[in-house]
Amino acid sequence: MALAANKNVKTAGRSIISLVVQSGVTVWAGGLYMYDKATGTVKVPADTAGFEFAGMAMDKVIGDGTKEVPLDISGRIIKKQAVTGVTALTNVGDLVYITSDDVFTITPTTNTDAIGIITRWYSGTDCDVALFTPFESRCVPVA
């Protein structure tokens, strides 16, 4: 039924979630991480089936299987990030993938979705990368 008056909506935090870090994994603040559906934990990105983009870590956490890391899922823009494979202004609009917590590439991975898009090119491989939210990342088909 359509609203006929204001509705007081209760919500959780706008752009931060917390997920458990895999035992033995060190998560670094500012790094990008993936969620492993098989274990239910955050791991360092890899081109692995069942790994999904989780977001940008807000704190350093050394995983013990119970500690959680806060992850920014807002879709920030990372300024002047080195992205392997970028050569020119014509790369603006290209999808971006990650193969580690700070390794970006325009080469599609086999098992994981894109995590963002190039929005500006500076020179060489330096670009601005607009991150997708984890939910948007899942909407981009695996290459």
Steps between C-alpha positions, in 0.01 A plus 500: 500500500631848418599735781250763606727651767865519599652168601762471776746252350756326720829426327847369573825682421505660158816365351697287746455128556709263712601152391713229664861477378639157410743365759859590406400775254626853562266770375652845448305827528443642152532163329221338299383158612275215396249281677547126458155341477646157580637607841285804575809711565696793358815409305765664285364525145585228252345376178318224685148363449270607782697818580285816492603863544445598865624861514784718630642417843477780754741348755788256520382163629695177546242228454450223753167377363298717742632857454301724271619773267291808423464536122396812311244392240403849382667492158770764557728639229866406543717780360815439293502122539739297286298266277685238296419508129397865485685705238290801400194718539311243294499269805247726676187288542689169514406253771756441776578170674722416799741213541627598847413759764678779307551354151259643242469392135275550199558139396185305586541224756356155444305456824437843654297804406620852423541721808483837327543713192766745384366856522816702426843440349805704606804341336658158468288262706373762752122533502206585719297187570136529607440193712175312468314413813521125564142476376575688176805279446278194494287657225795513258535159336827310536685540171 
